[in-house]
């Protein structure tokens, strides 16, 4: 059975792995590789990566570095000047490879013209109502998708609650690449409205406990089991 976890279990498993087995910078790089390997980058048009201030944004910066190393043009758009230490590390690596780094504000038309957009705004710990620049960026991504852009969400769709799947506003993705393990909120609440295809990238995080498990369609779920939806590819 495929494990599904709560946000708290994911947070604790990630922290344990960083403390005992894999440095955080390496895990961030593995997350970026998982996103890179889960996507067909041959689609036309430039790649725009929308980067938040936390480690989800860092995954985007590391992805930009990998794409630049592979010769794929991309641009990083930041919604905040704030950044985590690990994110700052990969942001500088991407810059050194010539990746343009621009503020989100004032570049909405440029973002809308991208053929591919990567949502690295908000992570699994988000809950509540999206506000400020994050809200504007999510609306920009969704408008671009309606106009034909292919949208990838890193780990979880920004604005979606990782436990309940509730969202007042969230990124609507063509593909979501979950990192580490599937989260319960990817199968609950509003998730089917926002996620059109879902895959998981195993990056070597040690799972401390399994909260739920996926079972095959047509199965009557028991305690702690979730029926696998059609958009979840295993």
N, C-alpha and C positions, 0 to 999 in steps of 0.2 A: 504494500500500500504506500502511496505517495504522502509524505508528511506535509501537514499544513500547520502553521504556527500563529500564535498571537504576536502582537507588536512587542509585548514585554519579553516573551521568550526569544524573539529574534534579537532584541537589544541585549539581553543577557548572554545569549550564545555568541554574538558578535564580540562582546566585551571579553568573554572568557577566552575565545580564540586569539584575540589580540594580545592578551596578557600571557598566555601559555604557549602559543604555537606559531602564529603568523603575524608579523608586524602590520600595523594599520595601513601603511603606504602600500604594502604588497597586496593586501586585501582590496584596496581601492583600484589598484592596477588590474587585479583579476576580475573585478566587477566590470571595468571598462572593456576588458577582453571578451567577457561574456556578452556584453551588449554588441560589440563589434562582430563577434562570430554569429550572433543570432539574427543579423540583418543583411539583406541584399543591398549593398551600397552601389550597385550598378544602375539604380534608378536615376533618371535625369535630374538636372538642376543642382544648384549649390546646397550644401548641408548647413543648416543653422542649428546651433546647440544653445538652448536657453538655460542659463546657469543660475541657480539660487546660491544663497550664502553658506549653506551647510555642506555636509559630505555628499549629499545627492548631487550638488553642483560640482563637487570634486570628481565624481564619477564622469561627469560631462567634460571636465577639463582633461582628465586622463584619456578619455575617448578621443578628444580633439588631438591630443598628442599622437595617439596610435593612428588615427586617420591621416594626419600629416606625414607620419613616417611611411605610410603606404601610398602617399602621393594623391590622396583624396582631399580636395579643397573643402574647407569648412570655416565657419566663423563662430566665435563664442560671443553670446550676448548676455551681459550680466544685469541682473535686476537690483544688485546691491554692491557697494564697494567692500562690504564685509565679506570675510571668507575664513574658513577653518584652516588650521595649519597644513593639513594634508592637501586640502584643495589648493592652497597657495603654492604648494610645491609643484603640483602638476600644471597649474596655470602658468607658472614661469617656464616650465618645460615646453608647453604648447607655444607660448610666445617666442621662445628661442628657435622654434622650428618654423616661425613665420605665420602662425595662426593669428588672424586679426581678432582682437578682443575689443568689443564695443559695448557701450551701455545699451540696455533695452530701450530706454526712453529716447525718442527721436528717430528710431530705426524701425518702426513698425512696418512701414511700406517695404523696406528691404527684406524684413523677415517674412512678410506675406508672399514675397516673390521666390522664396526658397522652395526647391522641389522636395526636400526632406527636412523635417524638423525633429529635434530630439528634446524631449521634456525632461530636464534635470533640475526642476524648480524646488519641489517639496518632497520630503521623504515619507516613510511609513509612519512616522510619529505624529504627523499632522492630524489635527481634529478641529472641527468647528467651521467657521465661515472664512473663506479666503478674502483677504483685504489688500488694499494698496497695490504696489507694483506687481505682486504675485497674481492678483486678480486680473489686472490689465494684460499680463503676459499670457495667462490661460485663455482669456478671451481672444487674444491675437492668434494663438495657436489654433484654436477651434475655428476661427474664421478662415485661416489659411487652409485648414483641412477641407472645409466646405468648398474652397476654391480649387482643390486638387492636390494639395501637399500631402505627402505620406508622413504620418506622425508616429514616432516611437517614444514610449514612456520608459524611463530608466527606473527600475525596481517597482514603482507603483505610479499610477496616474496622479499627478499633482492635484490636490483637493479632495482625494478619496480617503476616507477613514480606513486605516489598515486593519481594524478589527471588525467594524460593522458594515463597511461598504457604503456608508451614507455619504452624500455629497450634495451641497447646495449648488456648487459649481466645481467642475473638474475637467481636466484635459480628456478629450475623446481621442483615443489612440487607435491606429491600425494594428499596432503591435506593442505589447507591454512585455519587457524582459525583466521578470522577477529575479532578484539577486539572493542567492543562498537557499531560501525555501519559499514556497508559496505562503502568502498571508491570508488569514481567514476572510478579511474584507474584500479580497479579490473575487469572492464567490457569493457575497451577500449583498443585500440592499440594492443600491443603485449601480453596482459594478457592471452588470451586463449591458447597461446603457452606455458605458464609457469604454469598456474593454472589448475589442473586436477579435483579437487573437492574443493568447497568453502563453509564454514559454518561461522556463526557469533555467537560470545559469548557476550551476553548482560551483562555488568558489572556494570550497574547503573549510567552511565554517563548521565547527563542532556543535551539533545539536544537543542541547542540554535536556530537552524533553519534547515530546511530540504531543501537541494539544489536540490535533484533529488529523484525520487522514482522508484522502480522496478515494472514492469507490467508483466503479464503472457505472455508466448510465444504465438504467433499468434495474439497478439494485435498490432495495429498500434500505436506507441508511439506518445504522444503529447508533448508539450513543457515541459521540465524538467522531462521527463520520459525515462527510459532505459528498454529495453526488457530483462527479466531474461534469462541468458544463461543456457544451460543444466547442466553446472558444478556447478551451484549455488543451494545448497540445503537449502530449507526453512522449 
